[in-house]
Amino acid sequence: MSPKKYLMKNAQIVVLFLIGAVLTVIGALFKITHERKDWTSFFLIIGMTFEAVAGILMLLKLFKKNKNKSDSFLDS
């Protein structure tokens, strides 16, 4: 199998990042309002993990070697 099959599409990466951003904002709001401490840390950790994974996938997609030079980053 080629490595191209393992990379996610741009829209999927953006959705992963947005889910992480929403979870992080929810966790931050819970922290500000001093809600239950176990859930606030959970939302923050999971949200930031989603954002980190999305960032790493986006960097891998940006810097991978592309044999077809006419294909643009935004085309995938």
C-alpha positions as CSV (number, residue, x, y, z in Angstrom):
1,M,0.0,0.0,0.0
2,S,1.2,3.5,-0.8
3,P,1.7,6.0,2.0
4,K,-0.8,8.3,0.3
5,K,-3.7,6.1,1.4
6,Y,-2.7,6.6,5.1
7,L,-2.9,10.4,5.0
8,M,-6.2,12.1,5.8
9,K,-7.9,14.5,3.5
10,N,-7.7,18.2,4.3
11,A,-11.4,18.4,5.3
12,Q,-11.0,15.5,7.7
13,I,-8.0,17.2,9.4
14,V,-9.9,20.5,9.7
15,V,-12.8,18.6,11.3
16,L,-10.4,17.0,13.8
17,F,-8.9,20.3,14.6
18,L,-12.4,21.9,15.1
19,I,-13.5,19.1,17.4
20,G,-10.4,19.7,19.5
21,A,-11.0,23.4,19.6
22,V,-14.5,23.0,20.7
23,L,-13.5,20.6,23.5
24,T,-10.7,22.9,24.6
25,V,-13.1,25.9,24.8
26,I,-15.6,23.8,26.8
27,G,-12.8,22.8,29.2
28,A,-11.6,26.4,29.5
29,L,-15.2,27.6,30.3
30,F,-15.6,24.9,32.9
31,K,-12.2,25.9,34.4
32,I,-13.3,29.6,34.5
33,T,-16.6,28.7,36.2
34,H,-14.9,26.3,38.7
35,E,-17.0,23.3,37.7
36,R,-16.1,19.7,38.5
37,K,-12.4,19.4,38.3
38,D,-12.3,15.9,36.8
39,W,-14.3,16.8,33.7
40,T,-12.5,20.1,33.1
41,S,-9.1,18.5,32.9
42,F,-10.5,15.7,30.7
43,F,-11.9,18.2,28.2
44,L,-8.7,20.2,28.1
45,I,-6.5,17.2,27.6
46,I,-8.6,15.5,25.0
47,G,-9.2,18.8,23.1
48,M,-5.5,19.7,23.0
49,T,-4.6,16.2,22.0
50,F,-7.0,16.4,19.0
51,E,-5.5,19.7,18.0
52,A,-1.9,18.4,18.3
53,V,-2.7,15.3,16.2
54,A,-4.4,17.5,13.6
55,G,-1.4,19.8,13.5
56,I,1.0,16.9,13.1
57,L,-1.1,15.4,10.3
58,M,-1.3,18.8,8.5
59,L,2.5,19.2,8.8
60,L,3.1,15.7,7.4
61,K,0.7,16.5,4.6
62,L,2.4,19.8,3.8
63,F,6.0,18.4,3.8
64,K,5.5,15.0,2.2
65,K,7.3,14.6,-1.1
66,N,4.9,14.8,-4.0
67,K,5.9,13.1,-7.3
68,N,3.2,15.0,-9.2
69,K,4.4,18.7,-8.9
70,S,1.2,20.0,-10.5
71,D,-0.9,18.8,-7.5
72,S,-1.4,21.5,-5.0
73,F,-1.9,21.3,-1.2
74,L,-5.4,22.7,-1.5
75,D,-6.5,20.2,-4.2
76,S,-6.6,17.2,-1.9
